[in-house]
Amino acid sequence: MTTRTLRRWFVVHKWTSLVCTLFLLIVCVTGLPLLFSEQIWDTFVGDDDPPYEVLPAGMPNASLDVIVEKARSLYPGQIITSVNPDDDEPAVLISMAPSWQALKDDETYPDRHSGHWIKFDARTAKVLEQSRPADALKEPRTWTGIIMGSVIVEHEMQLGSVDCQRLLAHVTIVGRIHEASKHQAGAGVVR
């Protein structure tokens, strides 16, 4: 090989390695936070799990059959889709759904989620936390949401279904009252 050929290969090698290094850097910078996401979350945000009971050492875990029966008693008409004991914590996660057909329909409609989960303490079989089932009423979180929730329930009880024109008129009036109260509150501050 001549000196000229060696120089060309050196330039090719240098620039291709710089391009490869860039991709490797991107993988490292984005992959490390994903790899250590639990530790980062626990350090900066804190553990979001409820505290486990302090029990004597060597206490055996509750039977999975007992935990499954508790889940069935909480939601008698629903099916259990999976039972997942946690490897890191003394917890068991049970997934439930109204039916297998509802889960199959969820695949057709991606914005619909009919399943929910319940997290049990594996040692005491107590419910630690759970997600809201799809058929449960959602809790209103805002003043307007509270009014909307009460209006919908009231209309469903009286009419058997929601009368859209009345509901729209009521929502419009409530919105105007809410805007007027904000305007008055703002005017009161200026005085």
C-alpha positions as CSV (number, residue, x, y, z in Angstrom):
1,M,0.0,0.0,0.0
2,T,1.2,3.4,-0.8
3,T,1.1,6.4,1.5
4,R,-1.6,8.0,-0.5
5,T,-3.9,5.0,-0.2
6,L,-3.2,4.8,3.6
7,R,-4.2,8.5,4.0
8,R,-7.4,7.9,2.1
9,W,-8.3,4.9,4.2
10,F,-7.5,6.9,7.4
11,V,-9.9,9.7,6.3
12,V,-12.6,7.1,5.5
13,H,-12.1,5.3,8.8
14,K,-12.1,8.6,10.8
15,W,-15.4,9.9,9.3
16,T,-17.2,6.6,9.4
17,S,-16.2,6.1,13.0
18,L,-17.4,9.6,13.9
19,V,-20.8,8.8,12.4
20,C,-21.0,5.5,14.3
21,T,-19.9,7.3,17.5
22,L,-22.8,9.7,17.1
23,F,-25.3,6.8,16.9
24,L,-23.7,5.1,19.8
25,L,-23.8,8.3,21.9
26,I,-27.6,8.7,21.1
27,V,-28.2,5.1,22.2
28,C,-26.3,5.7,25.4
29,V,-27.9,9.0,26.3
30,T,-31.4,7.8,25.6
31,G,-31.0,4.2,26.8
32,L,-29.5,4.8,30.3
33,P,-32.4,6.8,31.6
34,L,-34.8,4.1,30.3
35,L,-32.6,1.4,31.9
36,F,-32.5,3.1,35.3
37,S,-36.0,4.8,35.2
38,E,-37.3,3.1,38.4
39,Q,-34.2,4.2,40.4
40,I,-34.4,7.7,38.9
41,W,-38.2,7.9,39.7
42,D,-37.7,6.7,43.3
43,T,-34.9,9.2,43.9
44,F,-36.5,12.3,42.5
45,V,-40.2,11.7,42.8
46,G,-40.5,9.0,45.5
47,D,-42.1,5.6,45.7
48,D,-45.7,5.8,44.7
49,D,-46.6,2.4,46.2
50,P,-48.5,2.4,49.5
51,P,-46.3,1.1,52.4
52,Y,-46.5,-2.5,53.1
53,E,-47.4,-3.8,56.5
54,V,-44.5,-4.8,58.8
55,L,-44.9,-8.5,59.4
56,P,-42.7,-11.0,61.3
57,A,-39.9,-12.5,59.4
58,G,-40.6,-15.7,57.6
59,M,-44.3,-15.2,57.3
60,P,-45.6,-17.1,54.3
61,N,-47.4,-15.5,51.4
62,A,-51.2,-15.8,51.1
63,S,-52.4,-18.4,48.7
64,L,-53.0,-17.2,45.1
65,D,-56.4,-18.9,45.3
66,V,-57.4,-16.7,48.2
67,I,-56.3,-13.5,46.4
68,V,-58.1,-14.6,43.2
69,E,-61.3,-15.2,45.2
70,K,-61.0,-11.7,46.8
71,A,-60.7,-10.2,43.4
72,R,-63.8,-12.1,42.2
73,S,-65.7,-11.0,45.2
74,L,-64.9,-7.4,44.5
75,Y,-66.1,-7.6,40.9
76,P,-68.4,-10.7,40.7
77,G,-69.5,-10.4,37.1
78,Q,-66.0,-10.0,35.7
79,I,-63.4,-12.4,34.5
80,I,-59.7,-12.6,35.6
81,T,-57.4,-12.2,32.6
82,S,-54.1,-12.6,34.4
83,V,-52.4,-13.1,37.8
84,N,-48.9,-11.7,38.1
85,P,-46.9,-12.1,41.3
86,D,-44.2,-9.4,41.5
87,D,-40.6,-10.5,41.7
88,D,-39.3,-7.4,43.5
89,E,-42.1,-6.6,46.0
90,P,-44.5,-8.7,48.0
91,A,-47.4,-7.9,45.6
92,V,-49.7,-9.6,43.2
93,L,-51.3,-7.8,40.3
94,I,-54.6,-9.2,39.0
95,S,-56.0,-8.0,35.7
96,M,-59.8,-8.2,35.2
97,A,-62.3,-7.4,32.4
98,P,-66.0,-7.5,31.9
99,S,-65.7,-10.3,29.3
100,W,-63.3,-11.8,26.7
101,Q,-65.4,-10.2,24.1
102,A,-64.8,-6.7,25.6
103,L,-61.1,-7.3,25.5
104,K,-61.4,-8.4,21.9
105,D,-63.4,-5.3,21.1
106,D,-60.6,-3.2,22.7
107,E,-58.3,-4.4,20.0
108,T,-60.7,-3.0,17.4
109,Y,-61.1,0.3,19.2
110,P,-57.7,1.4,20.6
111,D,-59.1,4.3,22.6
112,R,-61.3,2.0,24.6
113,H,-59.9,0.1,27.6
114,S,-62.4,-2.2,29.4
115,G,-59.9,-3.9,31.5
116,H,-58.6,-2.8,35.0
117,W,-56.2,-4.1,37.6
118,I,-56.1,-4.7,41.4
119,K,-52.8,-4.8,43.3
120,F,-52.8,-7.0,46.4
121,D,-50.3,-7.5,49.2
122,A,-49.0,-11.0,48.6
123,R,-48.6,-11.7,52.3
124,T,-51.9,-10.4,53.7
125,A,-54.1,-10.5,50.6
126,K,-55.2,-6.9,51.2
127,V,-56.0,-4.6,48.4
128,L,-53.2,-2.0,48.0
129,E,-54.5,-0.1,45.1
130,Q,-56.6,-0.5,42.0
131,S,-57.5,1.1,38.7
132,R,-61.0,2.3,37.9
133,P,-63.1,-0.1,35.9
134,A,-64.3,1.2,32.6
135,D,-68.0,0.9,33.5
136,A,-67.5,2.8,36.8
137,L,-68.7,6.4,37.0
138,K,-65.8,8.8,36.7
139,E,-65.3,11.2,39.6
140,P,-65.8,14.8,38.6
141,R,-62.6,16.8,39.3
142,T,-63.7,20.3,38.5
143,W,-66.6,22.5,39.4
144,T,-67.9,22.3,35.9
145,G,-67.3,18.5,35.9
146,I,-69.3,18.2,39.1
147,I,-72.3,20.0,37.6
148,M,-72.0,18.1,34.3
149,G,-71.9,14.8,36.2
150,S,-75.0,15.7,38.2
151,V,-76.8,17.0,35.1
152,I,-76.1,13.8,33.2
153,V,-77.2,11.5,36.1
154,E,-80.3,13.6,36.7
155,H,-81.3,13.5,33.0
156,E,-80.6,9.8,32.8
157,M,-82.8,9.1,35.8
158,Q,-85.7,11.3,34.5
159,L,-85.6,10.6,30.8
160,G,-83.9,7.2,30.6
161,S,-81.2,8.8,28.4
162,V,-79.5,12.2,28.0
163,D,-81.6,14.8,26.2
164,C,-78.9,16.5,24.2
165,Q,-80.6,19.9,23.6
166,R,-81.5,20.4,27.3
167,L,-78.0,19.3,28.3
168,L,-76.4,21.7,25.8
169,A,-78.6,24.5,27.1
170,H,-77.8,23.7,30.7
171,V,-74.0,23.6,29.9
172,T,-74.2,26.9,28.1
173,I,-76.0,28.5,31.1
174,V,-73.5,27.0,33.6
175,G,-70.6,28.2,31.5
176,R,-72.0,31.8,31.4
177,I,-72.5,31.7,35.1
178,H,-69.0,30.5,35.7
179,E,-67.5,33.2,33.3
180,A,-69.6,35.9,35.1
181,S,-68.4,34.8,38.5
182,K,-64.8,34.9,37.3
183,H,-65.4,38.3,35.9
184,Q,-67.0,39.6,39.1
185,A,-64.2,38.1,41.2
186,G,-61.6,39.8,39.0
187,A,-63.5,43.1,39.3
188,G,-63.6,42.8,43.0
189,V,-59.9,42.4,43.2
190,V,-59.3,45.6,41.2
191,R,-61.4,47.7,43.6
